Amino acid sequence: MKNVVVVGSQWGDEGKGKIVDWLSEQADVVVRFQGGHNAGHTLVIDGITYKLRLLPSGIVRKNKISVIGNGVVVDPWALLEEIEEITSKGVTITSENFMISESANLILPFHREMDEIREDAAGKGKIGTTRRGIGPAYEDKVGRRSIRVMDLRSEKNLDQRLGVVLEHHNAIRKGLGKKIFEKEKLKEELLNIAPKILKFSHPVWLKIDKFKRKKMKILFEGAQGILLDVDHGTYPFVTSSNTVASSAATGSGCGPNSINYVLGITKAYTTRVGEGPFPTELKNEIGELLGERGKEFGTVTSRKRRCGWFDGVLVRQSIKISGISGIALTKLDVLDELDEIKMCVEYELDGKKINYLPAAVEDQLKIKPIYKTFLGWKESTKGIKNFDELPENAKKYIFAVEDFIETKISSISTSPERKDTILIENPFEI
């Protein structure tokens, strides 16, 4: 048995969808362990495009079990809408192949509204959230006042729990001059959809234990990227959950000894959506070229991504923090037209050189990247499946990346198509 965790080693959008799809074909079980419906994975299978936000990637494959763990915050209406959308494309979703942790916390309409209120009020200080209520839902979870999937079983319990959470939110809404949220209407709406959600509800930790005993291969699928981790990312411009590999254990209810391999998905350059520090950002024609060639627009939000050179310092830091075993390097072909390619190998802060990203946001905004420059290869790598067929300058760049980040590159993606991958090491077979 081999269990694999997939995480993004940058700010997300590294191309996890393609890699997770390939791995999910080999896995028996696919588990989402954190985040909400703010992160999208695009999969193309047999010519059909699936855009997943909450559903694990295994859902589009037959004979796979897909699981939403306790670490995920679930918008029940968004989930049901996504299930309807995916089933309309011929995918069968039942209580046998799809499970939600009974301990998962719900995103409710007042969470979405609070997200919007805060972002609109923040002005230049906004975080750049997707306005889907993820942050406020996690706040209620930590504040021990949230509604969980299991609370939908009892009208009496749901009434009491809604009273607790709305007492908190309505006090804030009054202070902001907003209309208070009515409990009865929301309770009625939740009770109406409860049967549709509860039929998938399980003690997921117990199910995962059974999967492990049966020697089933489990793929733990992360959302966002390590640099958006609430503890280890570019705080406060982060998401509201832990995105590092170790949260696969806490977000699904299994021990860290359940994890055998951590695969870090890493783009051959760097992108970021939303606000926050970005040391290697390119606000010029090269940045625009990377965005155009890489089709850098969000799956869920369609927001344009900021683009820049590969930041080796940040990726190396992510690898150490998350215990990454190997790297899947994606979008190499996006660099094909460039005369030269740069990689950040150090920072300068207040006249001093440093080899890590400092924790303070004011320092993160001040640091200047120090680059190593490589000659471009000026020929197409698109669709190449054999490492030896890559241009020599592309090989030199890949070897330099691998050497600097101190971690093996286990695969290289040369196009969005799943078949266009140079496989060096299969995480499930090590």
C-alpha positions in Angstrom: 0.0 0.0 0.0 1.2 3.5 -0.9 -0.7 6.6 0.1 0.2 9.9 -1.6 -0.4 13.5 -0.6 -0.5 16.1 -3.4 0.1 19.7 -2.5 0.9 22.9 -4.4 4.4 24.3 -3.6 3.7 27.9 -4.6 0.6 30.1 -4.4 -1.7 27.5 -6.0 -2.7 27.2 -9.7 0.4 25.0 -10.3 -1.5 22.6 -12.5 -2.6 20.1 -9.8 -5.7 19.0 -11.8 -3.8 17.2 -14.5 -1.4 15.5 -12.0 -4.2 14.6 -9.6 -6.2 13.1 -12.4 -3.3 10.9 -13.5 -2.7 9.8 -9.9 -6.5 9.3 -9.2 -6.6 6.7 -12.0 -4.1 4.6 -9.9 -5.7 5.3 -6.5 -8.6 3.5 -4.9 -9.7 6.4 -2.8 -9.3 10.2 -3.3 -9.7 12.5 -0.3 -10.1 16.3 -0.1 -8.7 17.4 3.3 -8.9 21.3 3.4 -10.2 24.4 1.7 -13.6 25.0 0.2 -15.1 25.7 -3.2 -12.7 28.5 -3.8 -10.1 26.3 -5.5 -10.8 24.7 -8.9 -9.4 21.7 -10.6 -10.0 21.3 -14.4 -9.9 17.8 -15.7 -10.2 16.7 -19.4 -11.2 13.0 -19.8 -12.1 11.5 -23.1 -12.8 14.9 -24.5 -15.1 16.0 -21.7 -14.1 18.9 -19.5 -14.9 18.7 -15.8 -14.4 21.8 -13.5 -14.4 20.6 -10.0 -14.5 22.9 -6.9 -15.5 20.7 -4.0 -15.8 17.2 -5.4 -12.5 15.2 -5.2 -10.9 14.4 -8.6 -11.6 10.7 -8.3 -15.4 11.3 -8.7 -15.2 11.4 -12.5 -13.7 7.9 -12.6 -15.5 4.6 -12.2 -14.8 2.3 -9.3 -13.2 5.1 -7.2 -14.3 6.3 -3.8 -14.2 10.1 -3.3 -14.2 11.6 0.2 -14.6 15.2 1.6 -12.8 15.2 4.9 -13.5 17.1 8.1 -10.9 19.7 7.3 -13.0 21.0 4.4 -15.6 23.7 4.7 -18.7 22.9 2.6 -21.2 25.2 1.1 -24.1 22.7 0.8 -25.9 24.5 -2.0 -22.7 24.8 -4.0 -22.0 21.1 -3.4 -25.4 20.0 -4.6 -25.2 22.3 -7.7 -21.8 20.8 -8.5 -23.1 17.2 -8.1 -26.0 18.1 -10.5 -23.5 19.6 -13.0 -21.2 16.6 -12.9 -24.0 14.0 -13.1 -25.4 15.8 -16.2 -22.1 14.9 -17.9 -22.8 11.2 -17.3 -21.0 10.7 -14.0 -22.7 8.5 -11.4 -22.5 9.9 -7.8 -24.0 7.7 -5.0 -23.5 7.2 -1.3 -21.2 4.3 -2.2 -18.7 6.3 -4.2 -19.0 9.6 -2.5 -18.7 10.5 1.2 -18.7 13.6 3.4 -17.3 13.7 6.9 -20.1 14.2 9.4 -17.7 16.6 11.1 -17.2 18.9 8.1 -18.3 22.5 8.8 -20.8 24.3 6.6 -20.5 27.6 4.8 -23.8 29.4 5.2 -25.2 32.5 3.4 -24.1 34.9 6.1 -20.5 33.7 5.7 -20.6 34.7 2.1 -22.1 38.1 2.9 -19.5 38.7 5.7 -16.7 37.9 3.2 -18.0 40.5 0.8 -18.6 43.1 3.5 -15.1 42.8 4.7 -13.5 42.9 1.3 -15.5 45.9 0.2 -14.7 47.8 3.4 -10.9 47.0 3.4 -10.1 49.1 0.3 -6.4 48.8 -0.4 -6.0 46.5 2.5 -8.1 43.8 1.0 -6.8 40.2 1.0 -8.2 39.3 -2.4 -10.5 36.5 -1.2 -12.8 34.7 -3.6 -15.8 36.1 -1.6 -17.2 32.6 -1.1 -17.4 32.7 2.7 -14.5 30.3 3.3 -12.6 32.5 5.8 -15.7 33.4 8.0 -16.7 29.7 8.0 -13.3 28.7 9.4 -13.5 31.5 12.0 -16.8 30.0 13.3 -15.2 26.6 13.3 -12.3 27.8 15.5 -14.8 29.9 17.6 -16.7 26.6 18.3 -20.0 28.0 17.0 -20.3 26.6 13.5 -22.9 24.3 12.0 -21.5 20.9 11.0 -23.0 18.3 8.7 -24.1 16.2 11.7 -26.2 19.1 13.0 -28.6 18.7 10.0 -29.9 15.5 11.5 -32.0 17.2 14.2 -34.3 20.2 13.9 -34.0 20.9 17.6 -30.2 20.8 17.6 -30.0 22.8 14.4 -32.3 25.5 15.9 -30.0 25.7 18.9 -26.8 25.8 16.9 -28.1 28.5 14.5 -29.1 30.6 17.5 -25.5 30.5 18.8 -23.8 31.4 15.5 -26.4 34.1 14.6 -26.0 35.8 18.0 -22.4 36.3 17.0 -22.9 37.3 13.4 -26.0 39.6 14.0 -24.1 41.6 16.6 -21.4 42.3 14.0 -23.9 43.0 11.3 -25.7 45.5 13.6 -22.4 47.2 14.3 -21.8 47.5 10.6 -25.3 48.9 9.9 -26.4 45.7 8.1 -29.7 43.9 8.3 -29.8 41.1 10.8 -30.0 37.6 9.5 -33.3 35.7 10.1 -32.9 32.3 11.7 -36.2 30.6 10.7 -35.9 31.0 7.0 -32.3 29.7 7.0 -33.3 26.8 9.2 -36.2 25.9 6.8 -33.8 26.0 3.8 -31.2 23.8 5.6 -33.8 21.3 6.7 -35.1 21.2 3.1 -31.7 20.1 1.7 -30.6 18.1 4.7 -31.6 14.7 3.3 -29.6 15.3 0.1 -26.5 16.0 2.2 -26.9 13.5 5.0 -27.2 10.5 2.6 -23.4 11.1 1.9 -22.5 11.7 5.6 -20.1 9.3 7.4 -17.5 9.1 10.2 -14.8 9.5 7.6 -11.9 8.7 10.0 -13.5 5.2 10.5 -13.9 4.7 6.7 -10.3 5.7 6.0 -9.1 3.2 8.7 -11.1 0.5 6.9 -9.5 1.5 3.6 -6.1 1.3 5.1 -6.8 -2.2 6.5 -7.8 -3.3 3.1 -4.5 -2.0 1.7 -6.3 0.4 -0.7 -4.3 3.2 -2.3 -5.3 6.6 -0.9 -4.7 9.9 -2.7 -5.0 13.0 -0.5 -5.8 16.0 -2.6 -4.9 19.5 -1.4 -6.3 22.8 -2.5 -4.5 26.1 -3.0 -0.7 26.1 -2.3 1.7 26.0 0.6 2.4 29.7 0.3 -1.2 30.4 1.1 -1.0 28.3 4.4 -2.5 30.3 7.3 0.6 29.5 9.4 3.4 29.2 6.8 2.3 31.4 3.9 2.5 35.2 3.2 0.3 36.1 6.1 -2.2 37.9 6.1 -2.5 37.4 2.4 -3.3 33.7 2.8 -6.2 31.3 2.9 -7.9 30.3 6.2 -6.7 26.7 6.5 -3.5 24.8 6.6 -2.5 23.8 3.1 0.7 21.9 4.0 0.9 18.1 3.6 0.6 17.3 7.3 -2.9 18.7 7.3 -3.9 15.7 5.2 -3.8 13.7 8.5 -5.8 16.2 10.6 -8.2 17.1 7.8 -9.3 13.5 7.2 -8.8 11.8 10.5 -5.8 9.6 10.0 -2.3 9.6 11.5 0.8 11.0 9.8 2.1 7.4 9.4 -0.7 7.0 6.8 1.4 9.3 4.4 4.0 7.5 2.4 4.9 10.1 -0.3 4.3 13.9 -0.7 4.2 15.2 -4.2 4.7 18.9 -4.7 3.2 20.4 -7.8 5.5 23.2 -9.0 5.1 25.5 -12.0 8.2 26.2 -14.1 7.6 29.9 -13.4 5.5 31.6 -10.6 1.9 32.9 -10.5 -0.3 34.4 -7.9 -4.0 35.4 -7.7 -5.2 38.2 -5.5 -3.2 40.6 -3.3 0.0 40.0 -1.4 3.8 39.9 -1.7 5.3 38.5 -4.9 9.1 39.0 -5.1 9.6 37.8 -8.7 6.5 39.4 -10.3 7.0 40.7 -13.8 4.9 43.7 -14.6 6.2 43.9 -18.2 5.8 42.2 -21.6 7.4 38.9 -20.3 4.9 38.7 -17.5 2.1 39.3 -20.1 3.6 36.6 -22.4 3.7 34.0 -19.6 0.1 34.8 -18.8 -1.0 34.5 -22.4 0.9 31.3 -23.1 0.0 29.7 -19.8 -3.7 30.7 -20.0 -3.4 32.1 -16.5 -7.0 32.7 -15.5 -8.6 31.1 -12.5 -10.9 28.0 -12.9 -13.4 29.2 -10.4 -13.1 33.0 -10.5 -11.7 33.7 -14.0 -9.4 36.2 -12.3 -6.2 37.0 -14.2 -3.1 35.6 -12.4 0.0 37.7 -11.7 3.1 36.1 -13.4 6.8 36.1 -12.6 10.1 34.2 -12.7 10.5 30.9 -10.9 11.3 31.6 -7.2 13.7 28.8 -6.1 14.0 30.3 -2.6 10.2 30.0 -2.0 9.9 26.6 -3.5 12.8 25.3 -1.5 11.2 26.7 1.7 7.9 25.1 0.8 9.6 21.7 0.3 11.2 21.9 3.8 8.0 23.0 5.5 5.8 20.4 3.9 8.2 17.5 3.8 7.9 17.1 0.0 9.4 13.9 -1.4 9.4 14.8 -5.1 8.3 17.6 -7.5 6.0 17.5 -10.5 7.3 20.3 -12.7 4.4 21.8 -14.8 4.0 24.2 -17.8 7.6 23.8 -19.0 6.4 24.5 -22.5 5.2 28.0 -21.6 8.8 29.1 -21.4 9.6 27.9 -25.0 9.7 31.3 -26.7 11.9 33.1 -24.2 15.5 34.2 -25.1 16.5 33.9 -21.5 15.0 32.5 -18.3 15.7 33.6 -14.8 15.5 31.8 -11.4 15.5 33.6 -8.1 18.3 32.1 -5.9 18.5 34.7 -3.1 16.9 37.8 -1.7 18.2 41.2 -0.7 16.6 42.8 2.4 17.9 46.2 3.6 21.2 45.7 1.9 21.7 42.2 3.3 21.4 38.9 1.4 19.1 36.2 2.8 18.2 32.8 1.6 14.6 32.5 2.9 11.3 34.4 2.9 11.0 36.4 6.1 7.8 36.1 8.1 6.9 39.8 8.4 4.8 41.1 5.5 6.6 44.4 5.5 9.9 42.6 4.9 8.2 40.4 2.2 7.1 43.5 0.4 10.6 45.0 0.5 12.8 42.1 -0.5 14.5 42.2 -3.9 15.1 39.0 -5.9 18.6 38.0 -6.9 18.5 36.0 -10.1 20.6 33.4 -12.0 20.1 33.6 -15.7 19.8 30.7 -18.2 19.7 30.7 -22.0 16.3 29.9 -23.4 15.9 26.9 -25.7 13.7 28.7 -28.4 12.1 25.5 -29.6 8.9 23.7 -28.8 8.8 21.2 -25.9 5.1 20.8 -26.2 4.0 17.1 -26.0 7.5 15.7 -25.4 7.3 12.5 -23.3 10.9 11.5 -23.1 13.5 13.5 -21.1 16.2 12.8 -23.7 14.2 14.5 -26.4 14.2 17.9 -24.5 16.4 20.7 -25.8 19.8 20.9 -24.1 19.0 24.3 -22.6 15.7 23.0 -21.2 17.6 20.1 -19.5 20.1 22.5 -18.0 17.3 24.6 -16.6 15.6 21.6 -15.1 18.8 20.3 -13.6 19.5 23.7 -12.1 16.0 23.8 -10.5 16.4 20.3 -9.1 19.8 21.1 -7.7 18.7 24.4 -6.1 15.5 23.1 -4.5 17.3 20.1 -3.2 14.5 17.7 -4.2 14.1 15.2 -7.1 11.9 16.2 -10.0 9.7 13.2 -10.4 7.8 14.3 -13.5 7.6 17.1 -16.1 4.5 18.3 -17.8 4.8 19.5 -21.3 1.2 20.4 -22.1 -2.2 20.5 -20.5 -2.9 17.0 -21.9 -2.5 14.2 -19.4 -0.5 12.0 -21.8 2.1 14.8 -22.4 4.1 14.0 -19.3 7.7 12.9 -18.8 7.5 10.4 -16.0 10.7 9.9 -14.0 9.2 8.5 -10.7 5.7 7.2 -9.9 4.8 8.1 -6.3 2.5 5.1 -6.0 5.3 2.7 -7.0 8.3 3.8 -4.8 
